[in-house]
Amino acid sequence: MKTGLPADLRTIKIKEADSPNELRFSLLSDSNISAEQFMLRFKSNSRFEGWKYEYPSQMMHSIAYFPLNSGREHTMELFTLWVKSYDDSASFIEEKLVSSSLRDSAIEGMVNGLKSDQLSVAVSWAHELSDQGKRHQLLESLATH
């Protein structure tokens, strides 16, 4: 019998959560959940989009459990939005993402969110990228912005 849902979603108990932390802890209580299942379940929550604005820090802690490529994409999007609370988003990168594989994506999001209104700050953040090729590409795009 087809349910119209991806196979990974059919195997996970569906329960709406009130916050990213509540959902993350619930999903991680299942030791068999894969990164893909975690992400699909997380994104299926009706509050997912709103959480990016309401709970950016909790969202970032949850995105860390997504598959790496998806995690990078969602991290960049989250920090593009979160830059409006500059001190909080900058502190998160500097304190929580020091050795994270998502750090460069967070920095790219900061740069994207800052470049229109605060170009010099965006350039400073772009210099923080560890990937030389990406840094060069981003700085070049900022120079022509």
C-alpha positions, 0 to 999 in steps of 0.5 A: 500500500502506497502512502505517498510519503518517502519510505524513510518518513513512514518508518518514523513516528510522526509527532509535532514538536513545539521546538527544535530541541524537543524534536531533536531529543525525541528523534535522537532517542531512536538509536537507529535513526539515520541522518537522512531520516532525521532530516526528513522528519525534521523538515516535515514538522509544520513549524520548521520554517518558523523555527529558523526565525524563532529558534536559530540556535536550536535549529543550528544544533539540529542541522548538525545532525543532517547529512553533510551536504544538506546541513551545509545548505541549511546552515547557509540559509539559516545564517543569512536570516540570523545575521539580523541578530548579528551579535548572537549569530557571530558569537555562535560561529566563534564559540560553537562552530570553531572546528565544525564542518559547517563553519564555512557555510555559516560564514557564507550565510553571514556574508550573504546576509551582510553584503547589501548593508554592511559590505566591509563587515561581509568582507571581514567575514569572507576572509575567515573562510578556511576553503581558499577557493571559496574565500577567493570566489566570495571576495571576488563577488563582493568586490563587484557587488 
